Amino acid sequence: MIKQGRVTVPTDIDVIDDTIDIIHRWKADAIRDCDGTDMPEELRSMDIKQYATYYTTRKDNAWAKANPEEIQQMYLMSDFVTAKETECKIQIMKHFYKDQLKPNTIDDIHRWWEVIDRTTDTVVTNWDYDEENREVIIHDAIPYHAYTVSFLAFVIWDPVHMYNSLTNDWQDEEHQMTFDVRQPKTQKYVLEKFRKFCQERDDVNVVRFTTFFHQFTLQFDEQAREKYVDWFGYSASVSPYILKQFEEEVGYKFRPEYIINKGFNNSTFCVPTKEYRDFMDFQQREVCKLAKKFVDICHEYGKEAMMFLGDHWIGTEPFGKYFESIGLDAVVGSVGSGTTLRLISDIKGVKYTEGRFLPYFFPDTFHEGGDPLKEAKINWVTARRAILRSPVDRIGYGGYLKLALKFPEFIDYIEKVCDEFRELYSHVNQQEPYTLMKVGVLNSWGELRRWGTHLVHHAIWYKQIYSFTGVMEALSGYPFDVRFISFDEVRNDPSVLNDIDVLLNVGAAYTSFSGGEEFDETVIAVLRKYVDNGGGFIGVGEPTACAKNGKFFTLYDVLGVDKELGFTMHTDKYNWDTHEHFITEQLEHEDWGECVNNVYALPGTRILKEKDLHVNLAVNEYGKGRSVYINGLPFSFENTRLLYRAIFFAAHKENDMKKWYSDNYNLDVNVYPSTNSFCVVNNTYEPQKSTIYKGDGSNFEVELDACAIQWFDI
């Protein structure tokens, strides 16, 4: 049993003795600095692993000011403005924060900017720019047509530094500018600077890159509020230098619209276009190639290279095809849920992974009246389900330790978390947990967005997505082999579905996660054949939705349901009776989230739950296969059990469900055959008891304290 280590503690120059105390209490084996803190000289000689946070793109304003043309850039789009005369003026910086972003007029604006008539979707060429007023003046505008301007802007205040400054009220902190390490002049300077750092810092064991070169898309409005955020966004990874290279590679001219995409900024919810996929692939290859240069320097000086999965991580893509070529030793990322835990722990090609658990030690949580203990408990218990399926190798915390020290109950609880993590890791490390079946998640992205579906700003809750993120959160802790499959894979090689027991399609209509126009005749035929031959299919929300040929759900016949758009109101619908079913045997409290209205059942479909003539849960037989339709599935342990039963039903494996199974849905069972062990874990804050079924069908009773975990021999 591991008794020490596998924990990283944040420190600062004003908490030296406290850091030493926390190291002993939490039995930590590593310390780190953070944005806004410094590693104390007094601790650099400690016999403990030393992390140094390193920024390749900022914390050197002298260089940025001396090379303004090599400051990082972002594509922005103005407001939609309706012309009322033949001359139309558009203030391009309206509603953007002027201390963060500055229009790039150094490069040819008529080459890299784009004015579009959004009423006709055509490019406008007759325009000028008034730099003093930051206005684009459109000539020969068509009255009552709407226009936008897409333009490049320099990022004159790093978005993460800005967020940290505002959150911590850093009044006297100079705004840190970000420079473009992709450009040769800056690249040479930054690589030499990094080599010097490695030479001078013998005390550093691990360089914690935070991160590499391109920030995910993060814009602020004129009141310094978050305006736009996409944790997967590439619109801040651009410059004329980069775009010219891209043009040379792909053989066609770049348009700002390839990034802007009507103002959606090609968010991860958009079905990606060919041009955007080309750009992403180009960026990934170039970013990984350059990142390797930094990692090689680390290794040359005997240091480990760790990447923070966040901030300037764009282009690294840990589930992409170039990531392993970087040669990183480790990846660390923020853990806000089971899915974000798996986003880190499932990464291949590194020696170890680390989860930075929440809450972060910042004053937005650690203040008088705050409850960091509650957040810590929720964070740990939620992530633990996923750890038991795919563990990170280390855990840690970040921020101002002095703030956390003001909450002694929090400090006590984290001590217990560290001990429990080490116990878990002793059982789970490098062990292949027992899996009961293979489940696929079908969307536009496939493995590239493994565990990253429906994320806007990491693990932040949004009204429009919680009905779908609950599905992913449930899957993150199931005893299944979960694969993420793209429509292109299905289109190009249908055999990718051969060993998938159940396929899920989850999301709102026309998004990249439900598919929209991805449902062409090839995909539709492949999926129908898959189910007809015995496969299981589960749709959540508006699965397969793409209104055409008289139907909204393109797999209406497989799902046994469709959505009323108003065009078939004249056709009477009589199938509204509900039925008892295997799936709903344990369902006491219904929660479908933000319900999709007007879903109705086709003749022959069995409705399990409906309300006010809206189908919430239904099942259908299709050839040898089965389908399940679920209106929405917010995360709860009751809903987790509902989906679990639905998957076994769709797979024709109802009789196999009670293997390594708890009758009480608040408890999970995980099995590790190679160590002849299994555990029962209580996911709630109250004592629980249950009947536990083993793999041979035998059962026994168990009682667990709140949040407890108990280990057994098989």
N, C-alpha and C positions, 0 to 999 in steps of 0.2 A: 504494500500500500504506500502510495506517495504521500509523504508528510510535509514536504517543504517545496517551495518554488512554484513555478508556472504562473506567477503573478507579477504584474508591473505596477509600480506606484509612482504617481507624479510628485514632483518636488519643486522647491523654489528657494531662493537665497534667504528668505525670512522664516523658513520652517525646517531648519537643519535637524535640530534635536527631535522635532516631531516626526520628521521623515524616518529617522532611525527607529523611533518607537513603533511607527506603523509597519516598517519593514519586519520588525520582530513579531508584531501581533498578527499581521497577515501572512507571515512566513514567505515574504516576497523574495525574488531573486533578481529583480531588475528595477531600475529607476529611470525616469524620463523627465525631460523638460517639455514644455508646451508653448503654444503661441501666447506670448505675454509673460512667460516665466523663464528663469535661467537656472542652469545646473550649478549648484554651489561648488566653489573650489574645494571646500572642506569634504565634500562627498565624492570627489572625482577619484580619490585613492582608495575608496572602499572596495572590499572584495565582493563586488556585486556587479551584475551586468549593467552596463551604462548605455542607454539609448540617447542619441542626439537627434532631435528633430531638425531636418534640413529642408530648406526651401530653395529650389533651383530657380524660381521665377521672381522672387521678391526679396525684401529686406536688403536692398542695395539701391536706394533712390539716387545716389550719386551717378551710378551707371545709367539708370533710366533717364535722368534729366539730361545727361550728356549725349544720349542716343534716342531722342524722342521718336524717330521714325521706326524704332524697333521695340516700342512699347506694344504689348499685346492688344489685339483688336477683337471686336465682336460685331456681328451683323445685327442691326436693329431695323425695325420698321416703324414709320410714323403712324399716327392715327389715320383712320379712314376719313377723308375730307371730301365733302360733296361740293362740286363746283356750281356756282350760280351764275357765273359769267364766263367769258372765254379766257379770262386770266384767273388762275387759281393759285393762291399762296398757301404753302403748308409749312408750319413751324415744326421742323423735324425733331427737335428736342423736347417738345411739349410732353409732359408727364414722364420724362426721364430725369434721373438725379444728376445734375450737372457737375457735381463733385466726383461722380463715379465715371462718367462717360463724356468723351469729347469727339465730335465728328472729325474724321480723318480727311483733311483737305490737302495733305501732303502728296498723296497719290492721285492719279487722274480720276476725278469723280465721275466723269462720263463713261469711264471704263468699268468702275467697280461699284457704282451706285445704279439704281434702277427705279424709274418711275413707271407705275402701272395704272392703267385705267381698269379698276376692279369691276366696273359694270360690264365691260366687254372682254376683260382678261387679256388686254393687249399692252405691249410696251410702248411708252410715250418717249419720244426723242427730243421734242422741242421744249426744252426747259433750261433755266439758269439757276444759279445759287447765289443768294445774298448772304455772305459769310458773317457780316456784322449782326444781322438779325436772325441768322441761322434759319433762313427760309428758302425753300425751293419754290421758284415761280414757274408755273406751267403755262405755256402759251398755247393758244388754239385749243384750250380745253373745251369739252362738250358740256354745256350746262346740264346740271343735275346728274352727271355721272360722278361716281366716287373714285378718288385717287389715293394712292399711297406712295411713299418714298422708302425704298430699302437702301440703307447706307452703312458704310463702315464707320466704327467709332473706336477710338483708343480707350482702353480700360485704365483710367488714370488713378483709380483707387481699387485695389484688389478686393473683390466682393467678400471673401472670407475675412480679411483683415477689417473691412468695413463692418461686417456683422459683429465680429468680436469687439471692435472699438465701441460700437453703439451699445452692445449688450453690457459691457463692463464699464461704460462711461469713461473711456480713456481720453480725457480732455486734452492733454498735451502731446498726444501721440501723432507724429507725422503720418500723413496718408501714404501707405506703401503702394507704389506703382508696380505693375507686373511687366516684365520684359519677355520678349519672344525668343526663347532658347533655340528655336528651330532655325533662326537666321544665323548665317556663318559668323558674323562679327561677334554677336552676343554669345553664340555657342562656344566659340573659342575662349572667350573671357570667362564664362561660367565654368567650363571644364577645368581651366587652369586654377580658378578660384577653389573649386571643389578638391582638386588634387592637393592644393596647399592646406586646405582644412584637414584632409586625411593625414597629411604629413605631421601637422602640428598637434593633432588631438589623439595622442596615444591612449588616452583614457577611454575613448569611445569604442565600444564593442560592436554596437549596432547603429548604422545610419538609418534613421527613420524618415525616408523621403515623404514629404507632405506637400504635394506628391511629386509629379514630374512637371508637365509642361502646359497643360490646357485645363482651365477651370470648367466645370459643368456650367451650363447656362444659368446665370443668376443676375437679374437686373433689379434696380430699385427705382421707385418713382420719385417725384419732385419733393415728397415729404420724407424721403429716406425710408420708406416702407418697401417691403418686398413686393415687386411688381410682377416678375415672371421668374419661375424656377423650374428647371427640368434637370434632375440628377443625372440623366443620361444625355443631356443636350450637347451638341457639337457646335453650336453657333458662335461660341467664344474661342474656337480653334482655327481662326481664319486670319489671313493677311494676304496682300497681293503676292508676296514672295511664295507663300505656300500654294496659293491658287494657280499661279503660273506653272509650278511643278505639277500640280494636279492636271492641268490642261495638257501638258506635254505627255503625261502618262495615258490619259483616257482618249486623247485624240479629238476632243470636242471642246467648244468654248464654254467656260463657266458662266453661269448666270446667278446673281444673288438670290433669285427665286428658288434655286435648288436648296438653299438653306432656309430662307424665309417661309416658303410654302404658305402663301396667303395670310401670313401673320401667325400661323401655328408654330413657326420655328421648327418644323419637323419634330415635334414632340414625340416621345416614345409611344404615344397613343396613336399617332398617325401611321397608316400603312406606308411603309417606306417605298419611295420611288426608286427607279433604277439609278438615277443620278445621285441620290442621297446614299444609296448602298455603295456606289462606286467611291464616293467621297469618304465614307466611313472606313472602307477597306484600305484606301490610300493612307488615311490618317493613322490607322492602327499599325500598319506596317512601318511607317516612318517614325512614329512615336516609339514603338518597341525597339527599333534599330538604334535610336538615339539613347533611349533609357539604358540599353545594354552598355553603352560607353561609360555611364556613371557607375553602373554595377561592377563593371570590370575594374574600375579604379578602386572601388571599395575592396574588392577581393585582392587586388594587388597589395593593399596595405593591411591585409589580414582582418578586415572588418566584414560583418554581415550586412547585407542590403535588405532593408524592409520597406515595403510600400504601404502607405496609408490608402485604403480604398475609399477615397472621397476627395473633396477639394479639386486639385488639378490632376484628376485621375483619367480624364477623357483621352481615349485612344489606346489605353493599356488593355482594356477589355479582358479580364481574367478568364472568361469563357470563350474568347476568340482564338483564332488559329495562330496568332503570332506571339501570344503572351509568354509562353514557356521559353521563347528565344531570348527574353530579357535576362534570364539567369538569376532571378531574385532568390534570396534565401527564405523570405517570409512575406506575408501580407497581414496587415492589421486593419480592422474596420470597426465601425460603430455598430453595436448590436441594439436594435430597438424592437426586435420581434423574433419569432422563429424563422421567418423567411429571410430576414437580414442576417441572421446567424448562418443560415445555409449559404447565403450569398458569399460568405467568407470561407466557411469550413469545407465547402465542396470544391474549392479551387485546387487544381492539380499543378504539378510542376514546381512546387516550393517545398522547403524542408519542414516548415511549420506555419501555422496560422494563429492569429491572436484576435480575440474579441475585446474591443474597448466597450465596456458595459456602461449603461446609463444609471443614474443621471451623471451628466458632465458637471464638474465642480465649478459652475458659473453662478452668478447671483440671480439669474432668472429662476433658479430652483432653490439655491441655498441662501434664503433670505428669511427675515423674521416673518413667521407665519407660513413659511414654505414647509412642504412635507416630503423631503428627499427619501425618507425611509419607505414611504408608500410606493414611490416610483421605483425604488430599488427592488422591492419585493415583487412588484408586477413584472419588472424587467427580467429578473432572474427566473422566476417560475415560468414565464412565457418562453424564454429562450431555452430553458432546460429540456422541454419536449424535443427540440431540434438537436440539442447537444447529444441526447441519447441515441439519435439516429446517425449523426455526423458531427463529431466533436471538433471544436477548435482545440488547439494544443496549449493555448495560454489564455488568460484573461487579464484585464487591467482596467485602469481608470485614468481620467485626464482632467486637467483644469487646475484650479487653485486649491491645494490641499488645506490651506488655512481656513477656507470657507467650510469644508467638510468637517473639520475638527470642532466646529461650533455645534455639531449635532452628534453627540456621543452615542446615541442609540443607532444612528446610521453607521458609525464606525464599528460598533459591536456586530451589527448585522452583516456587514461586508466581511468581517473576520470569519463568520460562519459560512458565508458564500464561498470564500476562498477554500476553506476546509472541505466543503461539500464538492466543489469543483474538482479538487485533487482526488477525492474518493471516486467520483464519477470517472475521471480520466484513467484511474488505475484499472477500472473494469472495461472501459470502452475503447481506450487507445489502441489504434491499429487493428481493432477487432471488427469483423464484418458482421453487422447485426442481421438477424434472421429476417428475410423478406417474404411476404406472403403472395405478392403478385407484382406485375409490372404495369404501371400506370403512365399514360402519356398526356401531356398538356400541349394542345395544338394552337399555335398563333403564328404571326408573321415573323417572329424573331428566332424561335427555336432556342437552341442552347446558348446563343449569345446573350439572351436575357434570362438565363437560368435563375430562378427565384427572384427575378427583377420585374415580374409582370405587375402592372397596375401601380407601380411606384411613381409618385410625383416628386416628392422631396424626401427621399429615403423612407422612414417608417411613419411619416406624418399621416394622421387620419384626415380623410376628405369624404364629404358626404356622397360624392358621386362614385366612390370606389370601394367603400367598406363592405358593400354587399358582395364584392368579388375577391377582395384581399382575404376575406375569411376562408375562401376555398384554398388559397395558397398557404395560409397559416395552418390550416388543418393538415394539408399534405406534408408540411415540413416536419411533422412529428409522427406520421403514419409508418407502419412497418412495410412500406412499399418501396420498390425501385422506381423512382419518379424520373421520367425523361421529358425533355422539352423538345418538341418537334415543330419544324417550320412547314408552311404550306409548300415552299419550294421543294423540300425533301419529299413530301407526299406526291407532289406533281412529277418529280423526276425519278423517284424510286419508291413505288408503292410498297415494296417489301419492307420498308422501314416500320410498317405497322404489324408485321407478321407475328412478333412476339409480345405485342402490347395487349394486355387483357382488357383494359378499359381506356378509352380516349376521352379527354375532357376538352370542351371548348367553352371559354368563360369570358364574358364581358358585355359591354354596351355595343349597340349596332354601329357598324362602320369603323370601329377602332381596330388597331393592329392586333388586339387580343381576341376579338371575336372574328375578325377577318375581312368583312365587307367585300370589296371587289376581288379578294383572293379566291372567292368561291366561283371559279370558272367551271366549265363543263368537266374538265379533267379531274379537278379536286372533288367535285360533287360525285362523280361516278366512282372514284376510288373509295371514298368514304361510305357510299351506299353498299358497295361490294364488301367492304371490311365488316360492316355490321351484318349484312345478309349472310355472310359466311360464319357468323358466330361471335363477332366482336361486340364489346359493350361501348355505348356512347352516352356521355352525360353532358348536357348543355345547361349552362347557368346564365340567367339574364336574358340577353338577346343573341343566343348562339346562332351561328351560320347566317346572320341577318344580312340580307342584301336584296332589297325589293326589286324583283324582276320576274317576268313570265308568270304573273298572277299570284305570286307568293312572297312573303316577307322572309320567313325562315327558309333558306334554300334546301335544308334537309327536313322540311315539314313532315315528309312521309316517314322518315326515320324517327324523329322526335315525337310525332303524333300530335303536335300542337302547331299553331301559327298565331300571328298577332293581327288583330283587326286594325286596319289603317283607315277604315271608313268606306272602302270601295266594295266591301262585301256585306254591308249592313243589311242588305235586302235578302240575304241568304240566312234562313233560320238555323239556329244552332241548338241542338237538344241534348247534347252530351254534357250534363252538369252533375250527375250523381257522383258522390265520393265513395271510396271503398277502403276497407281495412287492408293493411298490407304489411309485409315483412319490413319494409323500410321505415314505417312509422310506428313500429311497436313500442319504442321508447320515447316517442315525441310527446311531450306534455305542454310545452310552451312554444308557440310558433313565432318565428322571427325571420322574415324574408327580406328585411332591410328596406331599401328604396324600391318598392315593388314596381315591376314592369306591368303596366295596366293593359287590359284588353287582350290578354293571351287566352285563347280558347282551344278546346280539345277537338280533334278530328274524330269521326266515328270509329269506334273500336279501341280508342285510347282509354286507359283507366286513370281517372282523376283521383288523387289521394288527398289533396288539400286545395280548396278554393275559397275565395272570399269576394262577395259582391260581383260574382260572375267574372272573376279574374283567376285563372289557373295559377296556383303557386307550386304544385308538385304533381307530376303525372308520370306514368310509365307506359311503355309501348313495346310490343313485340314486332320485330322486323326480320323476316326470314328466320334464320337460326339465332339471330342476335337480339339484344335488348337495348332500349334507351331509357333514360331518365331525364325529365325536364325539371329544373329547380329555378324558381323565380329569382332568388337571391340567397346568399348565405353569409351573413355577418358572422364573425368569429365568436363562438361560445362553445363550451364543451358539449352542450346538448346538440348544437348544430354540427359539431365535429363528428359526433356519433351518427347523426342523420346521414351525413355524406359517406361515412364509413360503411354503413349498411347499404346505401345506394350503390356504392362501388362493388360490393360483394354480390348484390342482386344483378347488376348489369353484367357481371362476369360469370353468371350462372354458378356462383360458388357460395350460396347461402349456407350450405352444410359445412363449409370450411371456416366460417366466421369465428366460431367459438374455439379457436386454437390460439393459445397465448392471448387471452382475452379477459377483460374485466366486465362483469355485468354492470358495474357502476361506471358511467361514462366520464366521471371526474377523475378516474384512475387510468393510467396507461401501463401496458406491459411491454417490455422490450427484452429480447433474447439474444444471447451471444454464445452460439454453439461452440466456438473454439475455446472458450474458457469455462464451458459447462455451467454458465450462470445466466440468471435472468433477474430483472428487477420489476417492482411494482412502485409506481410513483403517484403521489397525491398532488394533483395540479391546483388544489384549492387551499384556502386559508382556514379551513375548518376540518375537523377529524372526519374521516370517511371509512366505511367498511364495504366489503364487496366479496362476491364469489369470483375466484380467479380460476380460469380454465387453462390447463397446460396443453402442450402439443398433442398428447395422446388422448385428450378428452377428459382426463381426470380433473377434479377440481378441489379447491380448498378455500376456506374463509380467511380473510385478512382484515385487520383494522390498522389504519395509519393515522398518525397525528397530522395536523395541518402542515401542508407543504412537504411532508416526509417522503423519504424514499427508502425502500427495503430491498436487500439483495438476497437471492436464494440460489441454491445449487439445482441444476436441472434434474 
